[in-house]
């Protein structure tokens, strides 16, 4: 009788441990996917802002009036600030800084 109760308790404990481990694994996978998605978003946004920055710098070099030049440089500053924020979201180690 004691042996049957012990086996039943251990079986329930093993089942509970298995369910807990599976849930932890699912949460770990969801977290890894979330981090990868955030990295991909930040990288593609940074790439987009760098392309915009290159286009705006080219446009500012082509302008011939100081009022247009000032507005263009303000736009360059805004885009570079956006790119800087996206760069801050990328997981870079100390060797990249």
N, CA, C and O atoms as a Tinker XYZ file with bonds, in Angstrom:
   388  protein
     1  N      0.821000   -1.192000    0.000000    73     2
     2  CA     0.000000    0.000000    0.000000    64     1     3
     3  C      0.868000    1.261000    0.000000    63     2     4     5
     4  O      0.656000    2.185000   -0.786000    81     3
     5  N      1.865000    1.271000    0.918000    73     3     6
     6  CA     2.768000    2.422000    0.992000    64     5     7
     7  C      3.537000    2.608000   -0.321000    63     6     8     9
     8  O      3.776000    3.729000   -0.772000    81     7
     9  N      3.912000    1.480000   -0.914000    73     7    10
    10  CA     4.672000    1.533000   -2.177000    64     9    11
    11  C      3.829000    2.117000   -3.305000    63    10    12    13
    12  O      4.349000    2.887000   -4.113000    81    11
    13  N      2.559000    1.780000   -3.386000    73    11    14
    14  CA     1.665000    2.292000   -4.427000    64    13    15
    15  C      1.460000    3.794000   -4.271000    63    14    16    17
    16  O      1.446000    4.526000   -5.261000    81    15
    17  N      1.300000    4.251000   -3.044000    73    15    18
    18  CA     1.124000    5.687000   -2.793000    64    17    19
    19  C      2.393000    6.443000   -3.164000    63    18    20    21
    20  O      2.315000    7.518000   -3.758000    81    19
    21  N      3.539000    5.912000   -2.829000    73    19    22
    22  CA     4.814000    6.548000   -3.161000    64    21    23
    23  C      4.997000    6.637000   -4.671000    63    22    24    25
    24  O      5.435000    7.664000   -5.190000    81    23
    25  N      4.663000    5.567000   -5.366000    73    23    26
    26  CA     4.788000    5.574000   -6.829000    64    25    27
    27  C      3.830000    6.590000   -7.435000    63    26    28    29
    28  O      4.200000    7.298000   -8.372000    81    27
    29  N      2.617000    6.674000   -6.926000    73    27    30
    30  CA     1.639000    7.639000   -7.442000    64    29    31
    31  C      2.107000    9.074000   -7.203000    63    30    32    33
    32  O      2.006000    9.917000   -8.093000    81    31
    33  N      2.617000    9.351000   -6.004000    73    31    34
    34  CA     3.103000   10.699000   -5.688000    64    33    35
    35  C      4.294000   11.056000   -6.574000    63    34    36    37
    36  O      4.374000   12.175000   -7.079000    81    35
    37  N      5.205000   10.131000   -6.764000    73    35    38
    38  CA     6.369000   10.397000   -7.622000    64    37    39
    39  C      5.958000   10.572000   -9.082000    63    38    40    41
    40  O      6.553000   11.378000   -9.797000    81    39
    41  N      4.951000    9.828000   -9.529000    73    39    42
    42  CA     4.468000    9.983000  -10.907000    64    41    43
    43  C      3.841000   11.357000  -11.111000    63    42    44    45
    44  O      4.067000   12.001000  -12.136000    81    43
    45  N      3.054000   11.803000  -10.137000    73    43    46
    46  CA     2.443000   13.140000  -10.219000    64    45    47
    47  C      3.530000   14.213000  -10.182000    63    46    48    49
    48  O      3.460000   15.196000  -10.920000    81    47
    49  N      4.532000   14.025000   -9.326000    73    47    50
    50  CA     5.630000   14.989000   -9.245000    64    49    51
    51  C      6.409000   15.031000  -10.558000    63    50    52    53
    52  O      6.806000   16.106000  -11.009000    81    51
    53  N      6.627000   13.878000  -11.167000    73    51    54
    54  CA     7.331000   13.832000  -12.447000    64    53    55
    55  C      6.516000   14.504000  -13.546000    63    54    56    57
    56  O      7.066000   15.230000  -14.374000    81    55
    57  N      5.219000   14.265000  -13.555000    73    55    58
    58  CA     4.343000   14.899000  -14.537000    64    57    59
    59  C      4.341000   16.418000  -14.341000    63    58    60    61
    60  O      4.421000   17.173000  -15.310000    81    59
    61  N      4.250000   16.860000  -13.091000    73    59    62
    62  CA     4.281000   18.305000  -12.811000    64    61    63
    63  C      5.594000   18.935000  -13.232000    63    62    64    65
    64  O      5.607000   20.041000  -13.774000    81    63
    65  N      6.691000   18.249000  -12.991000    73    63    66
    66  CA     8.000000   18.754000  -13.402000    64    65    67
    67  C      8.101000   18.848000  -14.916000    63    66    68    69
    68  O      8.668000   19.802000  -15.449000    81    67
    69  N      7.554000   17.864000  -15.603000    73    67    70
    70  CA     7.568000   17.886000  -17.072000    64    69    71
    71  C      6.754000   19.040000  -17.627000    63    70    72    73
    72  O      7.185000   19.714000  -18.562000    81    71
    73  N      5.580000   19.270000  -17.056000    73    71    74
    74  CA     4.734000   20.385000  -17.506000    64    73    75
    75  C      5.434000   21.711000  -17.239000    63    74    76    77
    76  O      5.437000   22.593000  -18.097000    81    75
    77  N      6.029000   21.859000  -16.056000    73    75    78
    78  CA     6.747000   23.089000  -15.719000    64    77    79
    79  C      7.916000   23.326000  -16.678000    63    78    80    81
    80  O      8.122000   24.445000  -17.149000    81    79
    81  N      8.674000   22.274000  -16.961000    73    79    82
    82  CA     9.828000   22.408000  -17.868000    64    81    83
    83  C      9.373000   22.788000  -19.269000    63    82    84    85
    84  O     10.027000   23.594000  -19.931000    81    83
    85  N      8.269000   22.222000  -19.731000    73    83    86
    86  CA     7.758000   22.554000  -21.061000    64    85    87
    87  C      7.327000   24.020000  -21.121000    63    86    88    89
    88  O      7.615000   24.706000  -22.102000    81    87
    89  N      6.645000   24.502000  -20.092000    73    87    90
    90  CA     6.229000   25.905000  -20.067000    64    89    91
    91  C      7.438000   26.843000  -20.033000    63    90    92    93
    92  O      7.439000   27.874000  -20.707000    81    91
    93  N      8.441000   26.501000  -19.271000    73    91    94
    94  CA     9.659000   27.316000  -19.221000    64    93    95
    95  C     10.350000   27.337000  -20.585000    63    94    96    97
    96  O     10.857000   28.374000  -21.012000    81    95
    97  N     10.368000   26.203000  -21.256000    73    95    98
    98  CA    10.968000   26.133000  -22.586000    64    97    99
    99  C     10.203000   27.010000  -23.569000    63    98   100   101
   100  O     10.810000   27.706000  -24.383000    81    99
   101  N      8.877000   26.982000  -23.500000    73    99   102
   102  CA     8.061000   27.819000  -24.392000    64   101   103
   103  C      8.310000   29.301000  -24.131000    63   102   104   105
   104  O      8.410000   30.083000  -25.076000    81   103
   105  N      8.410000   29.696000  -22.863000    73   103   106
   106  CA     8.679000   31.093000  -22.526000    64   105   107
   107  C     10.070000   31.511000  -23.006000    63   106   108   109
   108  O     10.258000   32.631000  -23.480000    81   107
   109  N     11.030000   30.616000  -22.882000    73   107   110
   110  CA    12.394000   30.906000  -23.342000    64   109   111
   111  C     12.417000   31.104000  -24.852000    63   110   112   113
   112  O     13.079000   32.016000  -25.346000    81   111
   113  N     11.707000   30.266000  -25.584000    73   111   114
   114  CA    11.639000   30.399000  -27.041000    64   113   115
   115  C     10.939000   31.695000  -27.440000    63   114   116   117
   116  O     11.377000   32.378000  -28.366000    81   115
   117  N      9.857000   32.036000  -26.746000    73   115   118
   118  CA     9.139000   33.281000  -27.048000    64   117   119
   119  C     10.019000   34.494000  -26.785000    63   118   120   121
   120  O      9.999000   35.457000  -27.552000    81   119
   121  N     10.787000   34.450000  -25.713000    73   119   122
   122  CA    11.691000   35.557000  -25.395000    64   121   123
   123  C     12.803000   35.678000  -26.438000    63   122   124   125
   124  O     13.163000   36.783000  -26.844000    81   123
   125  N     13.341000   34.538000  -26.867000    73   123   126
   126  CA    14.392000   34.557000  -27.890000    64   125   127
   127  C     13.853000   35.120000  -29.207000    63   126   128   129
   128  O     14.543000   35.888000  -29.878000    81   127
   129  N     12.641000   34.747000  -29.578000    73   127   130
   130  CA    12.034000   35.267000  -30.807000    64   129   131
   131  C     11.789000   36.765000  -30.685000    63   130   132   133
   132  O     12.012000   37.511000  -31.638000    81   131
   133  N     11.334000   37.204000  -29.527000    73   131   134
   134  CA    11.095000   38.624000  -29.301000    64   133   135
   135  C     12.386000   39.435000  -29.417000    63   134   136   137
   136  O     12.399000   40.504000  -30.027000    81   135
   137  N     13.470000   38.922000  -28.830000    73   135   138
   138  CA    14.759000   39.617000  -28.929000    64   137   139
   139  C     15.250000   39.657000  -30.378000    63   138   140   141
   140  O     15.764000   40.680000  -30.830000    81   139
   141  N     15.097000   38.567000  -31.092000    73   139   142
   142  CA    15.529000   38.540000  -32.492000    64   141   143
   143  C     14.705000   39.509000  -33.335000    63   142   144   145
   144  O     15.249000   40.195000  -34.201000    81   143
   145  N     13.399000   39.569000  -33.088000    73   143   146
   146  CA    12.549000   40.500000  -33.826000    64   145   147
   147  C     12.935000   41.945000  -33.541000    63   146   148   149
   148  O     12.982000   42.765000  -34.458000    81   147
   149  N     13.213000   42.266000  -32.281000    73   147   150
   150  CA    13.634000   43.624000  -31.937000    64   149   151
   151  C     14.969000   43.964000  -32.592000    63   150   152   153
   152  O     15.158000   45.086000  -33.061000    81   151
   153  N     15.894000   43.009000  -32.630000    73   151   154
   154  CA    17.179000   43.239000  -33.283000    64   153   155
   155  C     16.985000   43.487000  -34.777000    63   154   156   157
   156  O     17.552000   44.429000  -35.330000    81   155
   157  N     16.187000   42.645000  -35.429000    73   155   158
   158  CA    15.960000   42.803000  -36.865000    64   157   159
   159  C     15.284000   44.139000  -37.181000    63   158   160   161
   160  O     15.639000   44.799000  -38.158000    81   159
   161  N     14.304000   44.542000  -36.349000    73   159   162
   162  CA    13.628000   45.814000  -36.566000    64   161   163
   163  C     14.602000   46.967000  -36.428000    63   162   164   165
   164  O     14.626000   47.866000  -37.268000    81   163
   165  N     15.407000   46.948000  -35.374000    73   163   166
   166  CA    16.364000   48.033000  -35.152000    64   165   167
   167  C     17.401000   48.084000  -36.268000    63   166   168   169
   168  O     17.781000   49.167000  -36.713000    81   167
   169  N     17.855000   46.930000  -36.719000    73   167   170
   170  CA    18.857000   46.905000  -37.784000    64   169   171
   171  C     18.286000   47.463000  -39.089000    63   170   172   173
   172  O     18.941000   48.260000  -39.760000    81   171
   173  N     17.077000   47.051000  -39.448000    73   171   174
   174  CA    16.498000   47.524000  -40.707000    64   173   175
   175  C     16.116000   48.998000  -40.637000    63   174   176   177
   176  O     16.219000   49.717000  -41.630000    81   175
   177  N     15.676000   49.448000  -39.462000    73   175   178
   178  CA    15.405000   50.874000  -39.302000    64   177   179
   179  C     16.700000   51.678000  -39.406000    63   178   180   181
   180  O     16.717000   52.747000  -40.016000    81   179
   181  N     17.780000   51.174000  -38.816000    73   179   182
   182  CA    19.072000   51.852000  -38.917000    64   181   183
   183  C     19.526000   51.914000  -40.367000    63   182   184   185
   184  O     20.000000   52.953000  -40.825000    81   183
   185  N     19.388000   50.825000  -41.080000    73   183   186
   186  CA    19.766000   50.795000  -42.492000    64   185   187
   187  C     18.940000   51.802000  -43.295000    63   186   188   189
   188  O     19.469000   52.501000  -44.160000    81   187
   189  N     17.647000   51.869000  -43.005000    73   187   190
   190  CA    16.770000   52.815000  -43.701000    64   189   191
   191  C     17.187000   54.254000  -43.400000    63   190   192   193
   192  O     17.255000   55.081000  -44.309000    81   191
   193  N     17.466000   54.556000  -42.135000    73   191   194
   194  CA    17.872000   55.916000  -41.774000    64   193   195
   195  C     19.222000   56.277000  -42.383000    63   194   196   197
   196  O     19.443000   57.433000  -42.745000    81   195
   197  N     20.125000   55.313000  -42.503000    73   195   198
   198  CA    21.409000   55.599000  -43.135000    64   197   199
   199  C     21.222000   55.912000  -44.619000    63   198   200   201
   200  O     21.884000   56.802000  -45.154000    81   199
   201  N     20.329000   55.190000  -45.283000    73   199   202
   202  CA    20.025000   55.499000  -46.686000    64   201   203
   203  C     19.415000   56.890000  -46.816000    63   202   204   205
   204  O     19.770000   57.654000  -47.714000    81   203
   205  N     18.487000   57.211000  -45.903000    73   203   206
   206  CA    17.890000   58.545000  -45.917000    64   205   207
   207  C     18.949000   59.615000  -45.678000    63   206   208   209
   208  O     18.935000   60.667000  -46.316000    81   207
   209  N     19.856000   59.343000  -44.765000    73   207   210
   210  CA    20.912000   60.297000  -44.440000    64   209   211
   211  C     21.807000   60.543000  -45.651000    63   210   212   213
   212  O     22.177000   61.680000  -45.942000    81   211
   213  N     22.147000   59.470000  -46.349000    73   211   214
   214  CA    22.969000   59.611000  -47.558000    64   213   215
   215  C     22.251000   60.441000  -48.618000    63   214   216   217
   216  O     22.860000   61.302000  -49.253000    81   215
   217  N     20.965000   60.185000  -48.807000    73   215   218
   218  CA    20.190000   60.959000  -49.782000    64   217   219
   219  C     20.096000   62.425000  -49.391000    63   218   220   221
   220  O     20.234000   63.306000  -50.240000    81   219
   221  N     19.863000   62.688000  -48.119000    73   219   222
   222  CA    19.719000   64.067000  -47.665000    64   221   223
   223  C     21.043000   64.824000  -47.725000    63   222   224   225
   224  O     21.061000   66.014000  -48.040000    81   223
   225  N     22.150000   64.144000  -47.426000    73   223   226
   226  CA    23.456000   64.800000  -47.558000    64   225   227
   227  C     23.745000   65.133000  -49.014000    63   226   228   229
   228  O     24.288000   66.198000  -49.312000    81   227
   229  N     23.388000   64.234000  -49.922000    73   227   230
   230  CA    23.556000   64.521000  -51.347000    64   229   231
   231  C     22.704000   65.692000  -51.785000    63   230   232   233
   232  O     23.150000   66.527000  -52.572000    81   231
   233  N     21.484000   65.760000  -51.284000    73   231   234
   234  CA    20.595000   66.877000  -51.628000    64   233   235
   235  C     21.127000   68.177000  -51.049000    63   234   236   237
   236  O     21.021000   69.222000  -51.691000    81   235
   237  N     21.695000   68.136000  -49.854000    73   235   238
   238  CA    22.220000   69.374000  -49.261000    64   237   239
   239  C     23.443000   69.878000  -50.017000    63   238   240   241
   240  O     23.670000   71.085000  -50.098000    81   239
   241  N     24.233000   68.957000  -50.571000    73   239   242
   242  CA    25.379000   69.391000  -51.371000    64   241   243
   243  C     24.942000   70.002000  -52.699000    63   242   244   245
   244  O     25.652000   70.825000  -53.276000    81   243
   245  N     23.779000   69.598000  -53.172000    73   243   246
   246  CA    23.298000   70.101000  -54.462000    64   245   247
   247  C     22.574000   71.432000  -54.339000    63   246   248   249
   248  O     22.330000   72.080000  -55.357000    81   247
   249  N     22.221000   71.867000  -53.134000    73   247   250
   250  CA    21.496000   73.128000  -52.980000    64   249   251
   251  C     22.443000   74.295000  -53.182000    63   250   252   253
   252  O     23.648000   74.185000  -52.955000    81   251
   253  N     21.873000   75.424000  -53.616000    73   251   254
   254  CA    22.720000   76.589000  -53.858000    64   253   255
   255  C     22.334000   77.780000  -52.990000    63   254   256   257
   256  O     23.038000   78.790000  -53.004000    81   255
   257  N     21.249000   77.698000  -52.239000    73   255   258
   258  CA    20.861000   78.808000  -51.363000    64   257   259
   259  C     21.111000   78.455000  -49.912000    63   258   260   261
   260  O     21.005000   77.294000  -49.518000    81   259
   261  N     21.448000   79.474000  -49.110000    73   259   262
   262  CA    21.759000   79.196000  -47.704000    64   261   263
   263  C     20.510000   78.803000  -46.920000    63   262   264   265
   264  O     20.599000   78.032000  -45.964000    81   263
   265  N     19.348000   79.323000  -47.313000    73   263   266
   266  CA    18.128000   78.956000  -46.588000    64   265   267
   267  C     17.776000   77.486000  -46.840000    63   266   268   269
   268  O     17.340000   76.788000  -45.925000    81   267
   269  N     17.960000   77.022000  -48.059000    73   267   270
   270  CA    17.709000   75.615000  -48.360000    64   269   271
   271  C     18.764000   74.727000  -47.687000    63   270   272   273
   272  O     18.469000   73.627000  -47.221000    81   271
   273  N     19.986000   75.231000  -47.651000    73   271   274
   274  CA    21.080000   74.481000  -47.042000    64   273   275
   275  C     20.838000   74.290000  -45.545000    63   274   276   277
   276  O     21.081000   73.211000  -45.006000    81   275
   277  N     20.365000   75.329000  -44.883000    73   275   278
   278  CA    20.092000   75.249000  -43.448000    64   277   279
   279  C     18.971000   74.256000  -43.166000    63   278   280   281
   280  O     19.072000   73.448000  -42.243000    81   279
   281  N     17.907000   74.313000  -43.954000    73   279   282
   282  CA    16.801000   73.372000  -43.779000    64   281   283
   283  C     17.227000   71.943000  -44.054000    63   282   284   285
   284  O     16.791000   71.016000  -43.372000    81   283
   285  N     18.071000   71.768000  -45.042000    73   283   286
   286  CA    18.554000   70.435000  -45.378000    64   285   287
   287  C     19.445000   69.876000  -44.273000    63   286   288   289
   288  O     19.373000   68.692000  -43.947000    81   287
   289  N     20.284000   70.735000  -43.701000    73   287   290
   290  CA    21.137000   70.276000  -42.604000    64   289   291
   291  C     20.333000   69.982000  -41.340000    63   290   292   293
   292  O     20.701000   69.107000  -40.556000    81   291
   293  N     19.244000   70.709000  -41.144000    73   291   294
   294  CA    18.366000   70.395000  -40.016000    64   293   295
   295  C     17.745000   69.010000  -40.216000    63   294   296   297
   296  O     17.597000   68.249000  -39.260000    81   295
   297  N     17.388000   68.693000  -41.445000    73   295   298
   298  CA    16.851000   67.373000  -41.751000    64   297   299
   299  C     17.915000   66.291000  -41.568000    63   298   300   301
   300  O     17.611000   65.196000  -41.096000    81   299
   301  N     19.160000   66.593000  -41.939000    73   299   302
   302  CA    20.270000   65.663000  -41.722000    64   301   303
   303  C     20.446000   65.413000  -40.229000    63   302   304   305
   304  O     20.673000   64.276000  -39.813000    81   303
   305  N     20.345000   66.444000  -39.436000    73   303   306
   306  CA    20.476000   66.316000  -37.991000    64   305   307
   307  C     19.353000   65.441000  -37.420000    63   306   308   309
   308  O     19.600000   64.592000  -36.563000    81   307
   309  N     18.129000   65.649000  -37.895000    73   307   310
   310  CA    16.992000   64.862000  -37.417000    64   309   311
   311  C     17.163000   63.390000  -37.767000    63   310   312   313
   312  O     16.928000   62.518000  -36.930000    81   311
   313  N     17.569000   63.112000  -38.998000    73   311   314
   314  CA    17.739000   61.724000  -39.432000    64   313   315
   315  C     18.899000   61.067000  -38.691000    63   314   316   317
   316  O     18.821000   59.892000  -38.330000    81   315
   317  N     19.974000   61.820000  -38.465000    73   315   318
   318  CA    21.105000   61.238000  -37.734000    64   317   319
   319  C     20.728000   60.940000  -36.288000    63   318   320   321
   320  O     21.226000   59.977000  -35.705000    81   319
   321  N     19.855000   61.754000  -35.706000    73   319   322
   322  CA    19.371000   61.477000  -34.358000    64   321   323
   323  C     18.538000   60.198000  -34.332000    63   322   324   325
   324  O     18.665000   59.397000  -33.406000    81   323
   325  N     17.689000   60.001000  -35.341000    73   323   326
   326  CA    16.911000   58.767000  -35.432000    64   325   327
   327  C     17.824000   57.554000  -35.592000    63   326   328   329
   328  O     17.606000   56.517000  -34.965000    81   327
   329  N     18.846000   57.693000  -36.434000    73   327   330
   330  CA    19.790000   56.595000  -36.638000    64   329   331
   331  C     20.564000   56.303000  -35.353000    63   330   332   333
   332  O     20.846000   55.146000  -35.040000    81   331
   333  N     20.901000   57.347000  -34.619000    73   331   334
   334  CA    21.620000   57.168000  -33.354000    64   333   335
   335  C     20.754000   56.406000  -32.357000    63   334   336   337
   336  O     21.256000   55.535000  -31.646000    81   335
   337  N     19.475000   56.719000  -32.295000    73   335   338
   338  CA    18.566000   56.004000  -31.399000    64   337   339
   339  C     18.450000   54.533000  -31.796000    63   338   340   341
   340  O     18.430000   53.659000  -30.928000    81   339
   341  N     18.373000   54.252000  -33.094000    73   339   342
   342  CA    18.300000   52.864000  -33.548000    64   341   343
   343  C     19.602000   52.123000  -33.249000    63   342   344   345
   344  O     19.586000   50.936000  -32.923000    81   343
   345  N     20.720000   52.821000  -33.360000    73   343   346
   346  CA    22.008000   52.204000  -33.058000    64   345   347
   347  C     22.078000   51.814000  -31.587000    63   346   348   349
   348  O     22.687000   50.804000  -31.235000    81   347
   349  N     21.458000   52.613000  -30.736000    73   347   350
   350  CA    21.444000   52.311000  -29.311000    64   349   351
   351  C     20.639000   51.073000  -28.969000    63   350   352   353
   352  O     20.835000   50.496000  -27.900000    81   351
   353  N     19.737000   50.646000  -29.845000    73   351   354
   354  CA    18.926000   49.463000  -29.592000    64   353   355
   355  C     19.590000   48.174000  -30.066000    63   354   356   357
   356  O     19.110000   47.081000  -29.766000    81   355
   357  N     20.681000   48.297000  -30.797000    73   355   358
   358  CA    21.367000   47.091000  -31.266000    64   357   359
   359  C     22.263000   46.537000  -30.161000    63   358   360   361
   360  O     22.916000   47.302000  -29.452000    81   359
   361  N     22.297000   45.227000  -30.011000    73   359   362
   362  CA    23.149000   44.627000  -28.975000    64   361   363
   363  C     24.597000   44.528000  -29.442000    63   362   364   365
   364  O     25.000000   43.522000  -30.026000    81   363
   365  N     25.366000   45.562000  -29.185000    73   363   366
   366  CA    26.762000   45.599000  -29.599000    64   365   367
   367  C     27.651000   45.331000  -28.401000    63   366   368   369
   368  O     27.338000   45.747000  -27.286000    81   367
   369  N     28.756000   44.640000  -28.625000    73   367   370
   370  CA    29.698000   44.421000  -27.535000    64   369   371
   371  C     30.710000   45.572000  -27.507000    63   370   372   373
   372  O     30.637000   46.479000  -28.336000    81   371
   373  N     31.638000   45.540000  -26.572000    73   371   374
   374  CA    32.580000   46.636000  -26.389000    64   373   375
   375  C     33.579000   46.793000  -27.534000    63   374   376   377
   376  O     34.151000   47.869000  -27.710000    81   375
   377  N     33.795000   45.731000  -28.315000    73   375   378
   378  CA    34.769000   45.820000  -29.406000    64   377   379
   379  C     34.232000   46.652000  -30.563000    63   378   380   381
   380  O     35.016000   47.075000  -31.413000    81   379
   381  N     32.923000   46.905000  -30.629000    73   379   382
   382  CA    32.337000   47.668000  -31.729000    64   381   383
   383  C     32.296000   49.164000  -31.431000    63   382   384   385
   384  O     32.024000   49.958000  -32.332000    81   383
   385  N     32.556000   49.561000  -30.206000    73   383   386
   386  CA    32.425000   50.973000  -29.841000    64   385   387
   387  C     33.699000   51.724000  -30.032000    63   386   388
   388  O     33.753000   52.925000  -29.768000    81   387
